[in-house]
Amino acid sequence: MAKVFTISVPPVLGRKPRQRTSDPRYVEGQRLLVEAMRYLAQTDRIQHRPAIELLSEHVRTKFRSTDSPLG
């Protein structure tokens, strides 16, 4: 069995958390993926189900919850 070593890092006190700014590229990418899922669902939902699931998983895991493709 391998041993796991952890090196503790003390927190830096007084440092303010970084403000998140919205990046229009993320929102645009999310919007394009949603449009692609809509198109695939309209053409043939059963045949394109694996592709829709893949895109859906990507949208859920790669984008921040504060980004919205709706505006």
CHARMM-style PDB file with segment names, atoms N, HN, CA, C and O in Angstrom:
ATOM      1  N   MET     1       0.846  -1.185   0.000  1.00  0.00      PROA
ATOM      2  CA  MET     1       0.000   0.000   0.000  1.00  0.00      PROA
ATOM      3  C   MET     1       0.887   1.241   0.000  1.00  0.00      PROA
ATOM      4  O   MET     1       1.897   1.313   0.700  1.00  0.00      PROA
ATOM      5  N   ALA     2       0.486   2.181  -0.782  1.00  0.00      PROA
ATOM      6  HN  ALA     2      -0.335   2.122  -1.350  1.00  0.00      PROA
ATOM      7  CA  ALA     2       1.234   3.438  -0.840  1.00  0.00      PROA
ATOM      8  C   ALA     2       0.773   4.352   0.284  1.00  0.00      PROA
ATOM      9  O   ALA     2      -0.393   4.335   0.679  1.00  0.00      PROA
ATOM     10  N   LYS     3       1.683   5.130   0.780  1.00  0.00      PROA
ATOM     11  HN  LYS     3       2.630   5.143   0.459  1.00  0.00      PROA
ATOM     12  CA  LYS     3       1.337   6.101   1.813  1.00  0.00      PROA
ATOM     13  C   LYS     3       0.984   7.427   1.148  1.00  0.00      PROA
ATOM     14  O   LYS     3       1.581   7.822   0.147  1.00  0.00      PROA
ATOM     15  N   VAL     4       0.020   8.087   1.720  1.00  0.00      PROA
ATOM     16  HN  VAL     4      -0.465   7.766   2.533  1.00  0.00      PROA
ATOM     17  CA  VAL     4      -0.405   9.382   1.191  1.00  0.00      PROA
ATOM     18  C   VAL     4       0.111  10.460   2.117  1.00  0.00      PROA
ATOM     19  O   VAL     4      -0.166  10.454   3.317  1.00  0.00      PROA
ATOM     20  N   PHE     5       0.855  11.376   1.555  1.00  0.00      PROA
ATOM     21  HN  PHE     5       1.080  11.381   0.581  1.00  0.00      PROA
ATOM     22  CA  PHE     5       1.383  12.493   2.324  1.00  0.00      PROA
ATOM     23  C   PHE     5       0.617  13.747   1.947  1.00  0.00      PROA
ATOM     24  O   PHE     5       0.391  14.014   0.767  1.00  0.00      PROA
ATOM     25  N   THR     6       0.226  14.501   2.934  1.00  0.00      PROA
ATOM     26  HN  THR     6       0.410  14.284   3.893  1.00  0.00      PROA
ATOM     27  CA  THR     6      -0.418  15.783   2.671  1.00  0.00      PROA
ATOM     28  C   THR     6       0.428  16.882   3.257  1.00  0.00      PROA
ATOM     29  O   THR     6       0.921  16.786   4.381  1.00  0.00      PROA
ATOM     30  N   ILE     7       0.586  17.911   2.487  1.00  0.00      PROA
ATOM     31  HN  ILE     7       0.186  17.989   1.574  1.00  0.00      PROA
ATOM     32  CA  ILE     7       1.308  19.084   2.961  1.00  0.00      PROA
ATOM     33  C   ILE     7       0.258  20.153   3.194  1.00  0.00      PROA
ATOM     34  O   ILE     7      -0.346  20.668   2.253  1.00  0.00      PROA
ATOM     35  N   SER     8       0.052  20.476   4.450  1.00  0.00      PROA
ATOM     36  HN  SER     8       0.542  20.057   5.214  1.00  0.00      PROA
ATOM     37  CA  SER     8      -0.984  21.458   4.755  1.00  0.00      PROA
ATOM     38  C   SER     8      -0.512  22.854   4.372  1.00  0.00      PROA
ATOM     39  O   SER     8       0.647  23.217   4.572  1.00  0.00      PROA
ATOM     40  N   VAL     9      -1.432  23.616   3.822  1.00  0.00      PROA
ATOM     41  HN  VAL     9      -2.374  23.321   3.660  1.00  0.00      PROA
ATOM     42  CA  VAL     9      -1.148  24.998   3.432  1.00  0.00      PROA
ATOM     43  C   VAL     9      -2.032  25.891   4.274  1.00  0.00      PROA
ATOM     44  O   VAL     9      -3.257  25.807   4.196  1.00  0.00      PROA
ATOM     45  N   PRO    10      -1.429  26.736   5.070  1.00  0.00      PROA
ATOM     46  CA  PRO    10      -2.256  27.620   5.896  1.00  0.00      PROA
ATOM     47  C   PRO    10      -2.993  28.625   5.016  1.00  0.00      PROA
ATOM     48  O   PRO    10      -2.437  29.103   4.027  1.00  0.00      PROA
ATOM     49  N   PRO    11      -4.230  28.949   5.362  1.00  0.00      PROA
ATOM     50  CA  PRO    11      -4.979  29.925   4.556  1.00  0.00      PROA
ATOM     51  C   PRO    11      -4.400  31.324   4.700  1.00  0.00      PROA
ATOM     52  O   PRO    11      -3.888  31.691   5.758  1.00  0.00      PROA
ATOM     53  N   VAL    12      -4.485  32.087   3.643  1.00  0.00      PROA
ATOM     54  HN  VAL    12      -4.901  31.789   2.783  1.00  0.00      PROA
ATOM     55  CA  VAL    12      -4.027  33.473   3.679  1.00  0.00      PROA
ATOM     56  C   VAL    12      -5.184  34.311   4.216  1.00  0.00      PROA
ATOM     57  O   VAL    12      -6.224  34.448   3.571  1.00  0.00      PROA
ATOM     58  N   LEU    13      -4.987  34.855   5.381  1.00  0.00      PROA
ATOM     59  HN  LEU    13      -4.143  34.744   5.905  1.00  0.00      PROA
ATOM     60  CA  LEU    13      -6.037  35.639   6.014  1.00  0.00      PROA
ATOM     61  C   LEU    13      -6.060  37.054   5.441  1.00  0.00      PROA
ATOM     62  O   LEU    13      -5.014  37.632   5.142  1.00  0.00      PROA
ATOM     63  N   GLY    14      -7.244  37.594   5.296  1.00  0.00      PROA
ATOM     64  HN  GLY    14      -8.093  37.125   5.539  1.00  0.00      PROA
ATOM     65  CA  GLY    14      -7.374  38.955   4.800  1.00  0.00      PROA
ATOM     66  C   GLY    14      -7.472  39.045   3.293  1.00  0.00      PROA
ATOM     67  O   GLY    14      -7.695  40.131   2.757  1.00  0.00      PROA
ATOM     68  N   ARG    15      -7.311  37.939   2.599  1.00  0.00      PROA
ATOM     69  HN  ARG    15      -7.129  37.057   3.034  1.00  0.00      PROA
ATOM     70  CA  ARG    15      -7.407  37.965   1.140  1.00  0.00      PROA
ATOM     71  C   ARG    15      -8.871  37.846   0.739  1.00  0.00      PROA
ATOM     72  O   ARG    15      -9.567  36.922   1.162  1.00  0.00      PROA
ATOM     73  N   LYS    16      -9.325  38.769  -0.064  1.00  0.00      PROA
ATOM     74  HN  LYS    16      -8.760  39.519  -0.407  1.00  0.00      PROA
ATOM     75  CA  LYS    16     -10.718  38.760  -0.489  1.00  0.00      PROA
ATOM     76  C   LYS    16     -10.901  37.757  -1.632  1.00  0.00      PROA
ATOM     77  O   LYS    16     -10.021  37.613  -2.480  1.00  0.00      PROA
ATOM     78  N   PRO    17     -12.042  37.066  -1.652  1.00  0.00      PROA
ATOM     79  CA  PRO    17     -12.283  36.150  -2.761  1.00  0.00      PROA
ATOM     80  C   PRO    17     -12.432  36.923  -4.074  1.00  0.00      PROA
ATOM     81  O   PRO    17     -12.933  38.048  -4.104  1.00  0.00      PROA
ATOM     82  N   ARG    18     -11.989  36.293  -5.137  1.00  0.00      PROA
ATOM     83  HN  ARG    18     -11.583  35.380  -5.113  1.00  0.00      PROA
ATOM     84  CA  ARG    18     -12.017  36.917  -6.450  1.00  0.00      PROA
ATOM     85  C   ARG    18     -13.453  37.015  -6.955  1.00  0.00      PROA
ATOM     86  O   ARG    18     -14.212  36.049  -6.876  1.00  0.00      PROA
ATOM     87  N   GLN    19     -13.822  38.182  -7.471  1.00  0.00      PROA
ATOM     88  HN  GLN    19     -13.206  38.967  -7.535  1.00  0.00      PROA
ATOM     89  CA  GLN    19     -15.153  38.373  -8.035  1.00  0.00      PROA
ATOM     90  C   GLN    19     -15.232  37.687  -9.392  1.00  0.00      PROA
ATOM     91  O   GLN    19     -14.318  37.807 -10.208  1.00  0.00      PROA
ATOM     92  N   ARG    20     -16.320  36.972  -9.629  1.00  0.00      PROA
ATOM     93  HN  ARG    20     -17.062  36.875  -8.966  1.00  0.00      PROA
ATOM     94  CA  ARG    20     -16.534  36.354 -10.931  1.00  0.00      PROA
ATOM     95  C   ARG    20     -17.191  37.367 -11.857  1.00  0.00      PROA
ATOM     96  O   ARG    20     -18.143  38.055 -11.489  1.00  0.00      PROA
ATOM     97  N   THR    21     -16.668  37.436 -13.038  1.00  0.00      PROA
ATOM     98  HN  THR    21     -15.894  36.877 -13.338  1.00  0.00      PROA
ATOM     99  CA  THR    21     -17.281  38.299 -14.044  1.00  0.00      PROA
ATOM    100  C   THR    21     -17.836  37.402 -15.139  1.00  0.00      PROA
ATOM    101  O   THR    21     -17.254  36.366 -15.461  1.00  0.00      PROA
ATOM    102  N   SER    22     -18.944  37.800 -15.699  1.00  0.00      PROA
ATOM    103  HN  SER    22     -19.417  38.641 -15.437  1.00  0.00      PROA
ATOM    104  CA  SER    22     -19.530  36.970 -16.748  1.00  0.00      PROA
ATOM    105  C   SER    22     -18.732  37.151 -18.036  1.00  0.00      PROA
ATOM    106  O   SER    22     -18.353  38.265 -18.398  1.00  0.00      PROA
ATOM    107  N   ASP    23     -18.494  36.071 -18.697  1.00  0.00      PROA
ATOM    108  HN  ASP    23     -18.803  35.166 -18.403  1.00  0.00      PROA
ATOM    109  CA  ASP    23     -17.761  36.078 -19.952  1.00  0.00      PROA
ATOM    110  C   ASP    23     -18.764  35.739 -21.051  1.00  0.00      PROA
ATOM    111  O   ASP    23     -19.343  34.653 -21.029  1.00  0.00      PROA
ATOM    112  N   PRO    24     -18.982  36.627 -21.998  1.00  0.00      PROA
ATOM    113  CA  PRO    24     -19.976  36.363 -23.039  1.00  0.00      PROA
ATOM    114  C   PRO    24     -19.674  35.114 -23.858  1.00  0.00      PROA
ATOM    115  O   PRO    24     -20.591  34.525 -24.430  1.00  0.00      PROA
ATOM    116  N   ARG    25     -18.415  34.698 -23.928  1.00  0.00      PROA
ATOM    117  HN  ARG    25     -17.671  35.177 -23.462  1.00  0.00      PROA
ATOM    118  CA  ARG    25     -18.082  33.491 -24.694  1.00  0.00      PROA
ATOM    119  C   ARG    25     -18.683  32.249 -24.049  1.00  0.00      PROA
ATOM    120  O   ARG    25     -19.146  31.353 -24.755  1.00  0.00      PROA
ATOM    121  N   TYR    26     -18.684  32.180 -22.709  1.00  0.00      PROA
ATOM    122  HN  TYR    26     -18.309  32.908 -22.136  1.00  0.00      PROA
ATOM    123  CA  TYR    26     -19.282  31.039 -22.021  1.00  0.00      PROA
ATOM    124  C   TYR    26     -20.777  30.978 -22.279  1.00  0.00      PROA
ATOM    125  O   TYR    26     -21.332  29.916 -22.561  1.00  0.00      PROA
ATOM    126  N   VAL    27     -21.420  32.132 -22.179  1.00  0.00      PROA
ATOM    127  HN  VAL    27     -20.970  32.995 -21.950  1.00  0.00      PROA
ATOM    128  CA  VAL    27     -22.865  32.175 -22.371  1.00  0.00      PROA
ATOM    129  C   VAL    27     -23.205  31.827 -23.818  1.00  0.00      PROA
ATOM    130  O   VAL    27     -24.164  31.096 -24.065  1.00  0.00      PROA
ATOM    131  N   GLU    28     -22.438  32.337 -24.772  1.00  0.00      PROA
ATOM    132  HN  GLU    28     -21.659  32.931 -24.571  1.00  0.00      PROA
ATOM    133  CA  GLU    28     -22.680  32.033 -26.177  1.00  0.00      PROA
ATOM    134  C   GLU    28     -22.454  30.551 -26.462  1.00  0.00      PROA
ATOM    135  O   GLU    28     -23.220  29.944 -27.211  1.00  0.00      PROA
ATOM    136  N   GLY    29     -21.428  29.968 -25.882  1.00  0.00      PROA
ATOM    137  HN  GLY    29     -20.806  30.460 -25.273  1.00  0.00      PROA
ATOM    138  CA  GLY    29     -21.176  28.536 -26.062  1.00  0.00      PROA
ATOM    139  C   GLY    29     -22.300  27.698 -25.483  1.00  0.00      PROA
ATOM    140  O   GLY    29     -22.709  26.698 -26.074  1.00  0.00      PROA
ATOM    141  N   GLN    30     -22.793  28.103 -24.339  1.00  0.00      PROA
ATOM    142  HN  GLN    30     -22.461  28.915 -23.859  1.00  0.00      PROA
ATOM    143  CA  GLN    30     -23.901  27.379 -23.723  1.00  0.00      PROA
ATOM    144  C   GLN    30     -25.158  27.492 -24.584  1.00  0.00      PROA
ATOM    145  O   GLN    30     -25.891  26.517 -24.744  1.00  0.00      PROA
ATOM    146  N   ARG    31     -25.406  28.671 -25.132  1.00  0.00      PROA
ATOM    147  HN  ARG    31     -24.811  29.464 -25.002  1.00  0.00      PROA
ATOM    148  CA  ARG    31     -26.568  28.872 -25.988  1.00  0.00      PROA
ATOM    149  C   ARG    31     -26.488  28.005 -27.244  1.00  0.00      PROA
ATOM    150  O   ARG    31     -27.487  27.421 -27.665  1.00  0.00      PROA
ATOM    151  N   LEU    32     -25.304  27.924 -27.836  1.00  0.00      PROA
ATOM    152  HN  LEU    32     -24.493  28.399 -27.494  1.00  0.00      PROA
ATOM    153  CA  LEU    32     -25.126  27.101 -29.037  1.00  0.00      PROA
ATOM    154  C   LEU    32     -25.360  25.614 -28.741  1.00  0.00      PROA
ATOM    155  O   LEU    32     -25.952  24.901 -29.551  1.00  0.00      PROA
ATOM    156  N   LEU    33     -24.897  25.159 -27.591  1.00  0.00      PROA
ATOM    157  HN  LEU    33     -24.416  25.738 -26.933  1.00  0.00      PROA
ATOM    158  CA  LEU    33     -25.116  23.761 -27.237  1.00  0.00      PROA
ATOM    159  C   LEU    33     -26.595  23.463 -27.020  1.00  0.00      PROA
ATOM    160  O   LEU    33     -27.083  22.402 -27.409  1.00  0.00      PROA
ATOM    161  N   VAL    34     -27.305  24.400 -26.398  1.00  0.00      PROA
ATOM    162  HN  VAL    34     -26.909  25.262 -26.081  1.00  0.00      PROA
ATOM    163  CA  VAL    34     -28.746  24.220 -26.191  1.00  0.00      PROA
ATOM    164  C   VAL    34     -29.472  24.208 -27.531  1.00  0.00      PROA
ATOM    165  O   VAL    34     -30.383  23.404 -27.729  1.00  0.00      PROA
ATOM    166  N   GLU    35     -29.086  25.083 -28.451  1.00  0.00      PROA
ATOM    167  HN  GLU    35     -28.346  25.736 -28.291  1.00  0.00      PROA
ATOM    168  CA  GLU    35     -29.688  25.095 -29.784  1.00  0.00      PROA
ATOM    169  C   GLU    35     -29.412  23.781 -30.517  1.00  0.00      PROA
ATOM    170  O   GLU    35     -30.287  23.269 -31.215  1.00  0.00      PROA
ATOM    171  N   ALA    36     -28.207  23.234 -30.365  1.00  0.00      PROA
ATOM    172  HN  ALA    36     -27.496  23.650 -29.798  1.00  0.00      PROA
ATOM    173  CA  ALA    36     -27.875  21.961 -31.003  1.00  0.00      PROA
ATOM    174  C   ALA    36     -28.739  20.836 -30.441  1.00  0.00      PROA
ATOM    175  O   ALA    36     -29.206  19.979 -31.191  1.00  0.00      PROA
ATOM    176  N   MET    37     -28.954  20.833 -29.128  1.00  0.00      PROA
ATOM    177  HN  MET    37     -28.575  21.529 -28.518  1.00  0.00      PROA
ATOM    178  CA  MET    37     -29.813  19.808 -28.525  1.00  0.00      PROA
ATOM    179  C   MET    37     -31.245  19.934 -29.024  1.00  0.00      PROA
ATOM    180  O   MET    37     -31.905  18.929 -29.289  1.00  0.00      PROA
ATOM    181  N   ARG    38     -31.726  21.171 -29.152  1.00  0.00      PROA
ATOM    182  HN  ARG    38     -31.190  21.987 -28.937  1.00  0.00      PROA
ATOM    183  CA  ARG    38     -33.084  21.380 -29.679  1.00  0.00      PROA
ATOM    184  C   ARG    38     -33.213  20.853 -31.101  1.00  0.00      PROA
ATOM    185  O   ARG    38     -34.189  20.181 -31.437  1.00  0.00      PROA
ATOM    186  N   TYR    39     -32.222  21.163 -31.934  1.00  0.00      PROA
ATOM    187  HN  TYR    39     -31.430  21.708 -31.660  1.00  0.00      PROA
ATOM    188  CA  TYR    39     -32.248  20.715 -33.325  1.00  0.00      PROA
ATOM    189  C   TYR    39     -32.252  19.190 -33.406  1.00  0.00      PROA
ATOM    190  O   TYR    39     -33.027  18.603 -34.161  1.00  0.00      PROA
ATOM    191  N   LEU    40     -31.385  18.558 -32.627  1.00  0.00      PROA
ATOM    192  HN  LEU    40     -30.756  19.035 -32.013  1.00  0.00      PROA
ATOM    193  CA  LEU    40     -31.322  17.092 -32.642  1.00  0.00      PROA
ATOM    194  C   LEU    40     -32.626  16.478 -32.148  1.00  0.00      PROA
ATOM    195  O   LEU    40     -33.065  15.453 -32.668  1.00  0.00      PROA
ATOM    196  N   ALA    41     -33.237  17.089 -31.165  1.00  0.00      PROA
ATOM    197  HN  ALA    41     -32.881  17.922 -30.742  1.00  0.00      PROA
ATOM    198  CA  ALA    41     -34.494  16.562 -30.632  1.00  0.00      PROA
ATOM    199  C   ALA    41     -35.632  16.725 -31.631  1.00  0.00      PROA
ATOM    200  O   ALA    41     -36.533  15.888 -31.684  1.00  0.00      PROA
ATOM    201  N   GLN    42     -35.602  17.789 -32.421  1.00  0.00      PROA
ATOM    202  HN  GLN    42     -34.871  18.470 -32.377  1.00  0.00      PROA
ATOM    203  CA  GLN    42     -36.672  18.019 -33.392  1.00  0.00      PROA
ATOM    204  C   GLN    42     -36.559  17.088 -34.588  1.00  0.00      PROA
ATOM    205  O   GLN    42     -37.576  16.654 -35.127  1.00  0.00      PROA
ATOM    206  N   THR    43     -35.334  16.771 -35.015  1.00  0.00      PROA
ATOM    207  HN  THR    43     -34.507  17.124 -34.577  1.00  0.00      PROA
ATOM    208  CA  THR    43     -35.175  15.946 -36.214  1.00  0.00      PROA
ATOM    209  C   THR    43     -35.509  14.484 -35.940  1.00  0.00      PROA
ATOM    210  O   THR    43     -36.371  13.911 -36.606  1.00  0.00      PROA
ATOM    211  N   ASP    44     -34.832  13.874 -34.960  1.00  0.00      PROA
ATOM    212  HN  ASP    44     -34.132  14.340 -34.419  1.00  0.00      PROA
ATOM    213  CA  ASP    44     -35.120  12.477 -34.622  1.00  0.00      PROA
ATOM    214  C   ASP    44     -34.648  12.236 -33.192  1.00  0.00      PROA
ATOM    215  O   ASP    44     -33.480  11.933 -32.950  1.00  0.00      PROA
ATOM    216  N   ARG    45     -35.564  12.374 -32.266  1.00  0.00      PROA
ATOM    217  HN  ARG    45     -36.513  12.620 -32.463  1.00  0.00      PROA
ATOM    218  CA  ARG    45     -35.239  12.310 -30.840  1.00  0.00      PROA
ATOM    219  C   ARG    45     -34.659  10.953 -30.436  1.00  0.00      PROA
ATOM    220  O   ARG    45     -33.706  10.897 -29.659  1.00  0.00      PROA
ATOM    221  N   ILE    46     -35.222   9.865 -30.953  1.00  0.00      PROA
ATOM    222  HN  ILE    46     -35.996   9.910 -31.584  1.00  0.00      PROA
ATOM    223  CA  ILE    46     -34.789   8.519 -30.563  1.00  0.00      PROA
ATOM    224  C   ILE    46     -33.386   8.217 -31.085  1.00  0.00      PROA
ATOM    225  O   ILE    46     -32.538   7.720 -30.345  1.00  0.00      PROA
ATOM    226  N   GLN    47     -33.149   8.514 -32.345  1.00  0.00      PROA
ATOM    227  HN  GLN    47     -33.839   8.917 -32.946  1.00  0.00      PROA
ATOM    228  CA  GLN    47     -31.851   8.205 -32.949  1.00  0.00      PROA
ATOM    229  C   GLN    47     -30.738   9.081 -32.373  1.00  0.00      PROA
ATOM    230  O   GLN    47     -29.606   8.622 -32.224  1.00  0.00      PROA
ATOM    231  N   HSD    48     -31.049  10.330 -32.050  1.00  0.00      PROA
ATOM    232  HN  HSD    48     -31.969  10.703 -32.171  1.00  0.00      PROA
ATOM    233  CA  HSD    48     -30.032  11.264 -31.566  1.00  0.00      PROA
ATOM    234  C   HSD    48     -29.921  11.316 -30.048  1.00  0.00      PROA
ATOM    235  O   HSD    48     -29.236  12.183 -29.507  1.00  0.00      PROA
ATOM    236  N   ARG    49     -30.579  10.408 -29.366  1.00  0.00      PROA
ATOM    237  HN  ARG    49     -31.136   9.703 -29.806  1.00  0.00      PROA
ATOM    238  CA  ARG    49     -30.575  10.427 -27.895  1.00  0.00      PROA
ATOM    239  C   ARG    49     -29.165  10.396 -27.287  1.00  0.00      PROA
ATOM    240  O   ARG    49     -28.905  11.158 -26.356  1.00  0.00      PROA
ATOM    241  N   PRO    50     -28.235   9.541 -27.775  1.00  0.00      PROA
ATOM    242  CA  PRO    50     -26.881   9.559 -27.185  1.00  0.00      PROA
ATOM    243  C   PRO    50     -26.178  10.909 -27.357  1.00  0.00      PROA
ATOM    244  O   PRO    50     -25.471  11.362 -26.457  1.00  0.00      PROA
ATOM    245  N   ALA    51     -26.374  11.544 -28.506  1.00  0.00      PROA
ATOM    246  HN  ALA    51     -26.948  11.175 -29.237  1.00  0.00      PROA
ATOM    247  CA  ALA    51     -25.736  12.841 -28.734  1.00  0.00      PROA
ATOM    248  C   ALA    51     -26.346  13.904 -27.827  1.00  0.00      PROA
ATOM    249  O   ALA    51     -25.630  14.749 -27.290  1.00  0.00      PROA
ATOM    250  N   ILE    52     -27.659  13.866 -27.657  1.00  0.00      PROA
ATOM    251  HN  ILE    52     -28.241  13.179 -28.094  1.00  0.00      PROA
ATOM    252  CA  ILE    52     -28.327  14.831 -26.786  1.00  0.00      PROA
ATOM    253  C   ILE    52     -27.865  14.643 -25.344  1.00  0.00      PROA
ATOM    254  O   ILE    52     -27.635  15.626 -24.640  1.00  0.00      PROA
ATOM    255  N   GLU    53     -27.727  13.404 -24.898  1.00  0.00      PROA
ATOM    256  HN  GLU    53     -27.914  12.605 -25.470  1.00  0.00      PROA
ATOM    257  CA  GLU    53     -27.249  13.136 -23.541  1.00  0.00      PROA
ATOM    258  C   GLU    53     -25.830  13.635 -23.347  1.00  0.00      PROA
ATOM    259  O   GLU    53     -25.500  14.182 -22.295  1.00  0.00      PROA
ATOM    260  N   LEU    54     -24.980  13.449 -24.363  1.00  0.00      PROA
ATOM    261  HN  LEU    54     -25.247  13.005 -25.218  1.00  0.00      PROA
ATOM    262  CA  LEU    54     -23.598  13.921 -24.277  1.00  0.00      PROA
ATOM    263  C   LEU    54     -23.553  15.447 -24.160  1.00  0.00      PROA
ATOM    264  O   LEU    54     -22.835  15.988 -23.319  1.00  0.00      PROA
ATOM    265  N   LEU    55     -24.315  16.129 -24.999  1.00  0.00      PROA
ATOM    266  HN  LEU    55     -24.898  15.690 -25.683  1.00  0.00      PROA
ATOM    267  CA  LEU    55     -24.347  17.589 -24.939  1.00  0.00      PROA
ATOM    268  C   LEU    55     -24.928  18.074 -23.616  1.00  0.00      PROA
ATOM    269  O   LEU    55     -24.444  19.047 -23.037  1.00  0.00      PROA
ATOM    270  N   SER    56     -25.955  17.401 -23.148  1.00  0.00      PROA
ATOM    271  HN  SER    56     -26.348  16.611 -23.619  1.00  0.00      PROA
ATOM    272  CA  SER    56     -26.578  17.774 -21.881  1.00  0.00      PROA
ATOM    273  C   SER    56     -25.597  17.633 -20.726  1.00  0.00      PROA
ATOM    274  O   SER    56     -25.526  18.500 -19.856  1.00  0.00      PROA
ATOM    275  N   GLU    57     -24.847  16.547 -20.718  1.00  0.00      PROA
ATOM    276  HN  GLU    57     -24.905  15.842 -21.425  1.00  0.00      PROA
ATOM    277  CA  GLU    57     -23.841  16.335 -19.665  1.00  0.00      PROA
ATOM    278  C   GLU    57     -22.782  17.426 -19.726  1.00  0.00      PROA
ATOM    279  O   GLU    57     -22.327  17.908 -18.688  1.00  0.00      PROA
ATOM    280  N   HSD    58     -22.386  17.820 -20.933  1.00  0.00      PROA
ATOM    281  HN  HSD    58     -22.756  17.429 -21.775  1.00  0.00      PROA
ATOM    282  CA  HSD    58     -21.377  18.866 -21.091  1.00  0.00      PROA
ATOM    283  C   HSD    58     -21.899  20.195 -20.545  1.00  0.00      PROA
ATOM    284  O   HSD    58     -21.175  20.909 -19.852  1.00  0.00      PROA
ATOM    285  N   VAL    59     -23.154  20.528 -20.856  1.00  0.00      PROA
ATOM    286  HN  VAL    59     -23.742  19.948 -21.420  1.00  0.00      PROA
ATOM    287  CA  VAL    59     -23.732  21.782 -20.369  1.00  0.00      PROA
ATOM    288  C   VAL    59     -23.810  21.769 -18.849  1.00  0.00      PROA
ATOM    289  O   VAL    59     -23.528  22.781 -18.206  1.00  0.00      PROA
ATOM    290  N   ARG    60     -24.192  20.631 -18.267  1.00  0.00      PROA
ATOM    291  HN  ARG    60     -24.421  19.809 -18.790  1.00  0.00      PROA
ATOM    292  CA  ARG    60     -24.342  20.568 -16.806  1.00  0.00      PROA
ATOM    293  C   ARG    60     -23.015  20.631 -16.081  1.00  0.00      PROA
ATOM    294  O   ARG    60     -22.959  21.150 -14.966  1.00  0.00      PROA
ATOM    295  N   THR    61     -21.943  20.121 -16.671  1.00  0.00      PROA
ATOM    296  HN  THR    61     -21.989  19.699 -17.576  1.00  0.00      PROA
ATOM    297  CA  THR    61     -20.685  20.030 -15.934  1.00  0.00      PROA
ATOM    298  C   THR    61     -19.665  21.102 -16.296  1.00  0.00      PROA
ATOM    299  O   THR    61     -18.771  21.378 -15.496  1.00  0.00      PROA
ATOM    300  N   LYS    62     -19.766  21.702 -17.449  1.00  0.00      PROA
ATOM    301  HN  LYS    62     -20.492  21.478 -18.098  1.00  0.00      PROA
ATOM    302  CA  LYS    62     -18.721  22.624 -17.887  1.00  0.00      PROA
ATOM    303  C   LYS    62     -19.056  24.098 -17.728  1.00  0.00      PROA
ATOM    304  O   LYS    62     -18.192  24.953 -17.920  1.00  0.00      PROA
ATOM    305  N   PHE    63     -20.281  24.400 -17.386  1.00  0.00      PROA
ATOM    306  HN  PHE    63     -20.983  23.705 -17.230  1.00  0.00      PROA
ATOM    307  CA  PHE    63     -20.667  25.800 -17.284  1.00  0.00      PROA
ATOM    308  C   PHE    63     -21.058  26.152 -15.865  1.00  0.00      PROA
ATOM    309  O   PHE    63     -21.548  25.309 -15.113  1.00  0.00      PROA
ATOM    310  N   ARG    64     -20.836  27.401 -15.508  1.00  0.00      PROA
ATOM    311  HN  ARG    64     -20.437  28.085 -16.119  1.00  0.00      PROA
ATOM    312  CA  ARG    64     -21.221  27.870 -14.185  1.00  0.00      PROA
ATOM    313  C   ARG    64     -22.720  28.028 -14.128  1.00  0.00      PROA
ATOM    314  O   ARG    64     -23.360  28.327 -15.137  1.00  0.00      PROA
ATOM    315  N   SER    65     -23.278  27.831 -12.964  1.00  0.00      PROA
ATOM    316  HN  SER    65     -22.759  27.588 -12.145  1.00  0.00      PROA
ATOM    317  CA  SER    65     -24.729  27.949 -12.805  1.00  0.00      PROA
ATOM    318  C   SER    65     -25.202  29.391 -12.943  1.00  0.00      PROA
ATOM    319  O   SER    65     -26.391  29.631 -13.155  1.00  0.00      PROA
ATOM    320  N   THR    66     -24.293  30.349 -12.826  1.00  0.00      PROA
ATOM    321  HN  THR    66     -23.328  30.154 -12.654  1.00  0.00      PROA
ATOM    322  CA  THR    66     -24.707  31.748 -12.950  1.00  0.00      PROA
ATOM    323  C   THR    66     -24.794  32.190 -14.401  1.00  0.00      PROA
ATOM    324  O   THR    66     -25.412  33.214 -14.694  1.00  0.00      PROA
ATOM    325  N   ASP    67     -24.187  31.437 -15.319  1.00  0.00      PROA
ATOM    326  HN  ASP    67     -23.685  30.605 -15.081  1.00  0.00      PROA
ATOM    327  CA  ASP    67     -24.274  31.770 -16.735  1.00  0.00      PROA
ATOM    328  C   ASP    67     -25.620  31.304 -17.259  1.00  0.00      PROA
ATOM    329  O   ASP    67     -26.100  30.231 -16.892  1.00  0.00      PROA
ATOM    330  N   SER    68     -26.217  32.099 -18.103  1.00  0.00      PROA
ATOM    331  HN  SER    68     -25.826  32.971 -18.401  1.00  0.00      PROA
ATOM    332  CA  SER    68     -27.516  31.734 -18.651  1.00  0.00      PROA
ATOM    333  C   SER    68     -27.549  32.021 -20.143  1.00  0.00      PROA
ATOM    334  O   SER    68     -27.180  33.115 -20.569  1.00  0.00      PROA
ATOM    335  N   PRO    69     -27.990  31.045 -20.951  1.00  0.00      PROA
ATOM    336  CA  PRO    69     -28.062  31.307 -22.387  1.00  0.00      PROA
ATOM    337  C   PRO    69     -29.250  32.182 -22.758  1.00  0.00      PROA
ATOM    338  O   PRO    69     -29.400  32.567 -23.918  1.00  0.00      PROA
ATOM    339  N   LEU    70     -30.095  32.498 -21.784  1.00  0.00      PROA
ATOM    340  HN  LEU    70     -29.974  32.185 -20.842  1.00  0.00      PROA
ATOM    341  CA  LEU    70     -31.303  33.266 -22.075  1.00  0.00      PROA
ATOM    342  C   LEU    70     -31.077  34.771 -22.057  1.00  0.00      PROA
ATOM    343  O   LEU    70     -31.969  35.538 -22.418  1.00  0.00      PROA
ATOM    344  N   GLY    71     -29.912  35.189 -21.646  1.00  0.00      PROA
ATOM    345  HN  GLY    71     -29.187  34.566 -21.353  1.00  0.00      PROA
ATOM    346  CA  GLY    71     -29.672  36.634 -21.719  1.00  0.00      PROA
ATOM    347  C   GLY    71     -29.095  37.150 -20.511  1.00  0.00      PROA
ATOM    348  OT1 GLY    71     -28.833  38.349 -20.416  1.00  0.00      PROA
TER     349      GLY     71
END
